[in-house]
Amino acid sequence: MIVNRWMLIMAVLGVVITAPALACERFPQDVGPSFHEEALRNGLYLVEFDRDSDGRPDYATLFQIVGSSWDGVVTSTLPEPLFYWIDTNDGGDYNETWVDREGYGRCQDIVLYWARRN
């Protein structure tokens, strides 16, 4: 019985410890120049990237907007993305959404929010 509890505890710790590493691997820091940027009406600022240079965005970050200039030319956001969108199967559509629960950009706070498997 003690061995089974020990194995369960180790399995749970293994998932908890490796999950943040998986999240951080999905969000590279150097993604090149942005493909498209847009301030959305829902208060988020979208930045899309074409990491494989096929002419379609396959990675996006969404930042919370905290202010903008009177003419709308300059938009201020929080420093870290709130959401991450990923096209994992090169299908041209984002099929994973990850969320930074705390908003500080720490790996342990970024978790899978939604996924569509094809």
NUMIDREN-570308 format. One record per residue: residue in one letter; residue number from 1; x, y, z of N, C-alpha, C in turn. Coordinates in steps of 0.2 Angstrom, whole numbers, plus 5000, padded with zeros to 4 digits. Example, Ala and Ser with C-alpha at 12.3 -4.5 7.8 and 13.67 -1.06 7.14 Angstrom:
NUMIDREN-570308
  residuo  num  n.east  n.north  n.up  ca.east  ca.north  ca.up  c.east  c.north  c.up
        A    1    5066     4972  5039     5062      4978   5039    5066     4984  5039
        S    2    5064     4989  5035     5068      4995   5036    5064     5000  5039
***
This chain:
NUMIDREN-570308
  residuo  num  n.east  n.north  n.up  ca.east  ca.north  ca.up  c.east  c.north  c.up
        M    1    5004     4994  5000     5000      5000   5000    5004     5006  5000
        I    2    5010     5006  5004     5014      5012   5004    5018     5013  4998
        V    3    5019     5008  4994     5023      5008   4988    5018     5011  4983
        N    4    5011     5009  4983     5007      5012   4978    5006     5020  4979
        R    5    5005     5022  4985     5005      5029   4987    5011     5033  4985
        W    6    5017     5030  4986     5023      5033   4983    5023     5034  4976
        M    7    5021     5029  4972     5021      5029   4965    5016     5034  4963
        L    8    5010     5035  4966     5005      5040   4964    5008     5047  4965
        I    9    5011     5048  4971     5014      5054   4972    5019     5056  4967
        M   10    5023     5051  4965     5028      5053   4961    5026     5054  4954
        A   11    5020     5050  4952     5017      5052   4945    5014     5059  4945
        V   12    5011     5061  4950     5008      5067   4951    5013     5073  4950
        L   13    5018     5072  4954     5024      5077   4954    5027     5077  4947
        G   14    5028     5071  4944     5030      5071   4937    5026     5075  4932
        V   15    5020     5075  4933     5015      5079   4928    5016     5086  4930
        V   16    5016     5088  4936     5016      5095   4938    5023     5098  4937
        I   17    5028     5094  4937     5035      5097   4936    5036     5098  4928
        T   18    5034     5093  4924     5035      5093   4917    5030     5098  4913
        A   19    5024     5099  4916     5019      5103   4912    5022     5110  4911
        P   20    5025     5114  4915     5027      5120   4914    5033     5120  4908
        A   21    5037     5115  4908     5042      5114   4903    5039     5114  4896
        L   22    5034     5110  4896     5030      5109   4890    5028     5115  4887
        A   23    5025     5119  4892     5022      5126   4890    5027     5130  4887
        C   24    5033     5131  4891     5038      5135   4889    5041     5133  4882
        E   25    5041     5127  4881     5044      5125   4874    5040     5127  4868
        R   26    5033     5127  4870     5028      5129   4864    5029     5137  4863
        F   27    5032     5141  4867     5032      5148   4866    5039     5151  4865
        P   28    5041     5150  4859     5048      5153   4858    5049     5160  4859
        Q   29    5054     5162  4862     5055      5169   4863    5057     5173  4856
        D   30    5061     5170  4852     5063      5173   4845    5059     5170  4840
        V   31    5053     5174  4838     5049      5171   4833    5049     5175  4826
        G   32    5054     5180  4826     5055      5184   4820    5050     5190  4820
        P   33    5050     5193  4814     5046      5199   4814    5038     5197  4814
        S   34    5034     5202  4816     5027      5200   4816    5024     5200  4809
        F   35    5019     5196  4808     5016      5195   4802    5010     5199  4801
        H   36    5006     5200  4807     5000      5205   4807    4999     5207  4815
        E   37    4997     5213  4815     4996      5216   4822    4989     5220  4822
        E   38    4985     5219  4827     4979      5222   4827    4976     5223  4834
        A   39    4973     5229  4835     4970      5230   4842    4963     5228  4841
        L   40    4961     5223  4845     4954      5220   4844    4949     5224  4849
        R   41    4943     5223  4847     4937      5227   4851    4936     5224  4858
        N   42    4939     5218  4859     4938      5215   4865    4943     5217  4870
        G   43    4947     5222  4869     4952      5224   4873    4959     5220  4873
        L   44    4960     5216  4868     4966      5213   4867    4970     5215  4861
        Y   45    4976     5215  4861     4981      5217   4855    4984     5210  4853
        L   46    4982     5209  4846     4984      5203   4843    4991     5204  4839
        V   47    4995     5199  4840     5002      5199   4836    5002     5192  4833
        E   48    5002     5192  4827     5003      5185   4823    5010     5185  4820
        F   49    5012     5178  4820     5019      5177   4817    5018     5171  4812
        D   50    5022     5171  4807     5023      5166   4802    5030     5163  4803
        R   51    5030     5158  4808     5037      5155   4810    5040     5151  4804
        D   52    5036     5147  4800     5038      5143   4795    5039     5146  4788
        S   53    5037     5153  4787     5037      5157   4781    5033     5154  4775
        D   54    5027     5151  4777     5023      5148   4772    5017     5153  4770
        G   55    5018     5160  4772     5013      5165   4771    5007     5165  4775
        R   56    5006     5160  4780     5001      5160   4784    5003     5160  4792
        P   57    5000     5164  4796     5002      5164   4803    5001     5157  4806
        D   58    5005     5155  4811     5005      5149   4814    5006     5150  4822
        Y   59    5007     5156  4824     5008      5157   4831    5006     5164  4832
        A   60    5002     5165  4838     5000      5172   4839    5000     5173  4847
        T   61    5001     5179  4849     5001      5181   4856    4995     5187  4856
        L   62    4992     5187  4862     4987      5192   4863    4988     5195  4870
        F   63    4989     5202  4870     4991      5206   4875    4985     5210  4878
        Q   64    4984     5211  4884     4979      5215   4887    4980     5222  4885
        I   65    4976     5226  4882     4977      5233   4881    4976     5237  4887
        V   66    4980     5242  4889     4979      5246   4895    4979     5253  4894
        G   67    4979     5255  4887     4979      5262   4885    4980     5263  4878
        S   68    4978     5269  4875     4980      5270   4868    4980     5278  4868
        S   69    4983     5280  4862     4983      5287   4861    4977     5290  4859
        W   70    4976     5296  4859     4969      5299   4857    4967     5298  4850
        D   71    4972     5297  4846     4971      5296   4839    4971     5288  4837
        G   72    4973     5284  4842     4973      5277   4841    4979     5274  4838
        V   73    4984     5278  4836     4990      5276   4833    4994     5272  4838
        V   74    4995     5274  4844     4999      5270   4849    4995     5267  4854
        T   75    4996     5260  4855     4993      5256   4859    4997     5253  4865
        S   76    4996     5254  4871     5000      5252   4877    4997     5245  4879
        T   77    5001     5240  4880     4998      5234   4883    5002     5232  4889
        L   78    5000     5227  4893     5004      5224   4898    5010     5220  4895
        P   79    5015     5220  4898     5022      5217   4895    5022     5210  4893
        E   80    5017     5206  4896     5017      5199   4894    5011     5197  4891
        P   81    5011     5192  4886     5005      5190   4883    5000     5187  4888
        L   82    4993     5188  4887     4988      5184   4891    4987     5178  4888
        F   83    4986     5177  4881     4984      5171   4878    4990     5170  4872
        Y   84    4990     5163  4871     4995      5161   4865    4990     5157  4861
        W   85    4990     5158  4854     4987      5154   4849    4992     5150  4845
        I   86    4991     5144  4844     4996      5140   4840    4993     5135  4835
        D   87    4995     5135  4829     4993      5131   4824    4998     5125  4824
        T   88    4996     5119  4827     5001      5114   4828    5002     5109  4822
        N   89    4997     5109  4818     4997      5104   4812    4997     5108  4806
        D   90    4999     5114  4805     5000      5118   4799    4994     5118  4795
        G   91    4988     5118  4798     4982      5118   4794    4979     5124  4792
        G   92    4982     5130  4795     4980      5136   4793    4976     5139  4798
        D   93    4974     5135  4803     4969      5138   4809    4973     5136  4815
        Y   94    4972     5141  4820     4974      5139   4827    4970     5134  4830
        N   95    4974     5129  4833     4970      5123   4836    4972     5122  4843
        E   96    4976     5127  4846     4977      5127   4853    4977     5134  4856
        T   97    4974     5135  4862     4975      5141   4865    4977     5140  4872
        W   98    4983     5144  4874     4986      5143   4881    4985     5150  4884
        V   99    4984     5150  4891     4983      5156   4895    4988     5156  4900
        D  100    4990     5163  4901     4994      5164   4907    4990     5166  4913
        R  101    4989     5162  4917     4984      5163   4923    4985     5169  4927
        E  102    4992     5170  4928     4994      5176   4932    4996     5182  4928
        G  103    4998     5181  4922     5000      5187   4918    5007     5189  4919
        Y  104    5011     5185  4922     5018      5187   4923    5023     5184  4918
        G  105    5021     5180  4914     5025      5177   4909    5029     5171  4911
        R  106    5027     5168  4917     5031      5163   4920    5028     5156  4918
        C  107    5033     5152  4916     5031      5145   4913    5026     5141  4917
        Q  108    5027     5141  4924     5022      5138   4928    5015     5140  4928
        D  109    5014     5146  4926     5007      5149   4925    5004     5148  4919
        I  110    5007     5146  4914     5004      5145   4907    5002     5138  4906
        V  111    4995     5138  4905     4992      5131   4905    4987     5131  4898
        L  112    4986     5125  4896     4982      5124   4890    4975     5126  4892
        Y  113    4972     5130  4888     4965      5133   4889    4960     5129  4885
        W  114    4962     5128  4879     4958      5125   4874    4962     5122  4868
        A  115    4959     5116  4866     4963      5112   4860    4958     5109  4856
        R  116    4959     5109  4850     4955      5105   4845    4960     5100  4841
        R  117    4959     5094  4842     4963      5089   4839    4960     5087  4832
        N  118    4964     5086  4827     4962      5084   4821    4964     5077  4819
***
